[in-house]
Amino acid sequence: METTTQRGDIEDLIRSQGFIVHDLGVDVPPERFVEELQKTGAPVLTLSALITPAFVTMKEAISLLEEKGLRENTFVIIGGGVTTNFARKELGADAQTLDPTDAIRLCREYVRGAA
C-alpha cells in the first residue's frame, strides 16, 4: 500500500502498518503532490494542517488532482489540529480525522475497496 504524505510523526506510524510512505516534507507546493502521485501511482494522499492558512494549499492540491484526472482514483484524507469535518467538505477531501489510528483504518478500507 502506498501513500503520499507531508512530514510528521504519523508517517512512522503509517509505515509501521505496512504502507509505503512518500514523504514530501512541509510547506509543499500543490504541484508537487500531483507530480509525486503521477510518479508513484499512490492511491492515498494525506495532508496535514496545523494552521488554517494551509487550507489554501490543500484546496489547490485537490483541485489540481481533479484537473489532471487523478482525483477519482486518489483517496484524500486530511488531519492536523485545525481540521474539522466542515473543512473536509469545503476542501473536497474524502475523510478527516485527528486520530492516527483512525486514519490508518480509513486508508486500509479505501485500499481494500479499490482492489
C-alpha atoms as a printed R data frame, in Angstrom:
    type eleno elety resid chain resno       x      y       z
1   ATOM     1    CA   MET     A     1   0.000  0.000   0.000
2   ATOM     2    CA   GLU     A     2   1.296  3.457  -0.817
3   ATOM     3    CA   THR     A     3   0.539  6.901   0.498
4   ATOM     4    CA   THR     A     4   1.920 10.323  -0.305
5   ATOM     5    CA   THR     A     5   2.115 12.453   2.800
6   ATOM     6    CA   GLN     A     6   3.560 15.509   4.436
7   ATOM     7    CA   ARG     A     7   6.247 15.144   7.120
8   ATOM     8    CA   GLY     A     8   5.158 14.291  10.647
9   ATOM     9    CA   ASP     A     9   5.074 11.627  13.326
10  ATOM    10    CA   ILE     A    10   2.154  9.896  11.665
11  ATOM    11    CA   GLU     A    11   4.393  8.866   8.762
12  ATOM    12    CA   ASP     A    12   6.271  6.463  11.061
13  ATOM    13    CA   LEU     A    13   3.012  5.003  12.316
14  ATOM    14    CA   ILE     A    14   1.737  4.583   8.759
15  ATOM    15    CA   ARG     A    15   4.975  2.823   7.748
16  ATOM    16    CA   SER     A    16   4.716  0.510  10.732
17  ATOM    17    CA   GLN     A    17   1.343 -0.615   9.381
18  ATOM    18    CA   GLY     A    18   2.765 -1.755   6.051
19  ATOM    19    CA   PHE     A    19   2.276  1.355   3.946
20  ATOM    20    CA   ILE     A    20   4.983  2.765   1.697
21  ATOM    21    CA   VAL     A    21   5.205  6.475   2.506
22  ATOM    22    CA   HIS     A    22   6.430  9.089   0.045
23  ATOM    23    CA   ASP     A    23   7.289 11.910   2.445
24  ATOM    24    CA   LEU     A    24   7.232 15.268   0.690
25  ATOM    25    CA   GLY     A    25   8.139 17.413   3.682
26  ATOM    26    CA   VAL     A    26   6.495 20.614   4.887
27  ATOM    27    CA   ASP     A    27   5.195 23.662   3.013
28  ATOM    28    CA   VAL     A    28   4.795 21.598  -0.136
29  ATOM    29    CA   PRO     A    29   3.546 23.356  -3.283
30  ATOM    30    CA   PRO     A    30   0.317 21.817  -4.646
31  ATOM    31    CA   GLU     A    31   2.007 20.843  -7.921
32  ATOM    32    CA   ARG     A    32   4.488 18.667  -6.017
33  ATOM    33    CA   PHE     A    33   1.690 16.433  -4.718
34  ATOM    34    CA   VAL     A    34   0.426 15.888  -8.250
35  ATOM    35    CA   GLU     A    35   3.932 15.146  -9.554
36  ATOM    36    CA   GLU     A    36   4.511 12.547  -6.839
37  ATOM    37    CA   LEU     A    37   1.147 10.882  -7.367
38  ATOM    38    CA   GLN     A    38   1.783 10.707 -11.117
39  ATOM    39    CA   LYS     A    39   5.232  9.230 -10.481
40  ATOM    40    CA   THR     A    40   4.254  6.678  -7.837
41  ATOM    41    CA   GLY     A    41   0.615  5.886  -8.536
42  ATOM    42    CA   ALA     A    42  -0.065  6.010  -4.790
43  ATOM    43    CA   PRO     A    43  -3.821  5.640  -4.138
44  ATOM    44    CA   VAL     A    44  -3.816  7.790  -0.978
45  ATOM    45    CA   LEU     A    45  -2.853 11.395  -0.350
46  ATOM    46    CA   THR     A    46  -2.622 12.510   3.268
47  ATOM    47    CA   LEU     A    47  -2.474 16.206   4.094
48  ATOM    48    CA   SER     A    48  -1.899 17.764   7.484
49  ATOM    49    CA   ALA     A    49  -2.552 21.300   8.719
50  ATOM    50    CA   LEU     A    50  -1.569 22.938  11.969
51  ATOM    51    CA   ILE     A    51  -2.723 26.410  10.905
52  ATOM    52    CA   THR     A    52  -5.702 27.371   8.771
53  ATOM    53    CA   PRO     A    53  -3.673 29.111   6.012
54  ATOM    54    CA   ALA     A    54  -2.559 25.603   4.993
55  ATOM    55    CA   PHE     A    55  -6.126 25.033   3.777
56  ATOM    56    CA   VAL     A    56  -5.340 27.153   0.714
57  ATOM    57    CA   THR     A    57  -2.617 24.737  -0.408
58  ATOM    58    CA   MET     A    58  -4.783 21.723   0.410
59  ATOM    59    CA   LYS     A    59  -7.641 23.087  -1.709
60  ATOM    60    CA   GLU     A    60  -5.254 23.853  -4.582
61  ATOM    61    CA   ALA     A    61  -3.743 20.359  -4.406
62  ATOM    62    CA   ILE     A    62  -7.177 18.712  -4.543
63  ATOM    63    CA   SER     A    63  -8.236 20.986  -7.426
64  ATOM    64    CA   LEU     A    64  -5.071 20.054  -9.336
65  ATOM    65    CA   LEU     A    65  -5.825 16.362  -8.807
66  ATOM    66    CA   GLU     A    66  -9.203 16.965 -10.453
67  ATOM    67    CA   GLU     A    67  -7.622 18.977 -13.265
68  ATOM    68    CA   LYS     A    68  -5.076 16.231 -14.008
69  ATOM    69    CA   GLY     A    69  -7.646 13.418 -13.868
70  ATOM    70    CA   LEU     A    70  -6.175 11.873 -10.702
71  ATOM    71    CA   ARG     A    71  -8.876 12.737  -8.192
72  ATOM    72    CA   GLU     A    72 -11.198  9.839  -8.944
73  ATOM    73    CA   ASN     A    73  -8.515  7.282  -8.044
74  ATOM    74    CA   THR     A    74  -6.952  9.144  -5.108
75  ATOM    75    CA   PHE     A    75  -8.284  8.929  -1.556
76  ATOM    76    CA   VAL     A    76  -7.570 12.276   0.111
77  ATOM    77    CA   ILE     A    77  -7.507 12.342   3.893
78  ATOM    78    CA   ILE     A    78  -6.776 15.418   5.977
79  ATOM    79    CA   GLY     A    79  -5.694 15.740   9.575
80  ATOM    80    CA   GLY     A    80  -3.995 18.092  11.952
81  ATOM    81    CA   GLY     A    81  -5.166 20.221  14.830
82  ATOM    82    CA   VAL     A    82  -7.188 22.730  12.825
83  ATOM    83    CA   THR     A    83  -9.007 20.286  10.558
84  ATOM    84    CA   THR     A    84 -12.681 19.529  11.000
85  ATOM    85    CA   ASN     A    85 -15.363 17.699   9.074
86  ATOM    86    CA   PHE     A    86 -16.558 21.100   7.834
87  ATOM    87    CA   ALA     A    87 -13.049 21.814   6.475
88  ATOM    88    CA   ARG     A    88 -13.049 18.380   4.812
89  ATOM    89    CA   LYS     A    89 -16.245 19.221   2.962
90  ATOM    90    CA   GLU     A    90 -15.044 22.686   1.954
91  ATOM    91    CA   LEU     A    91 -11.684 21.372   0.708
92  ATOM    92    CA   GLY     A    92 -13.170 18.395  -1.135
93  ATOM    93    CA   ALA     A    93 -11.274 15.722   0.816
94  ATOM    94    CA   ASP     A    94 -12.682 12.241   1.311
95  ATOM    95    CA   ALA     A    95 -12.007 11.946   5.034
96  ATOM    96    CA   GLN     A    96 -10.801 13.875   8.068
97  ATOM    97    CA   THR     A    97  -9.543 12.658  11.403
98  ATOM    98    CA   LEU     A    98  -7.403 13.795  14.285
99  ATOM    99    CA   ASP     A    99  -6.720 10.186  15.303
100 ATOM   100    CA   PRO     A   100  -3.784  8.482  13.521
101 ATOM   101    CA   THR     A   101  -5.233  5.036  14.203
102 ATOM   102    CA   ASP     A   102  -8.480  6.090  12.565
103 ATOM   103    CA   ALA     A   103  -6.516  7.486   9.597
104 ATOM   104    CA   ILE     A   104  -4.845  4.125   9.072
105 ATOM   105    CA   ARG     A   105  -8.198  2.335   9.292
106 ATOM   106    CA   LEU     A   106  -9.730  4.690   6.727
107 ATOM   107    CA   CYS     A   107  -6.785  4.257   4.353
108 ATOM   108    CA   ARG     A   108  -6.915  0.457   4.659
109 ATOM   109    CA   GLU     A   109 -10.653  0.446   3.967
110 ATOM   110    CA   TYR     A   110 -10.152  2.553   0.864
111 ATOM   111    CA   VAL     A   111  -7.274  0.440  -0.462
112 ATOM   112    CA   ARG     A   112  -9.182 -2.815   0.174
113 ATOM   113    CA   GLY     A   113 -12.271 -1.427  -1.561
114 ATOM   114    CA   ALA     A   114 -10.263 -0.170  -4.547
115 ATOM   115    CA   ALA     A   115  -8.573 -3.530  -5.085
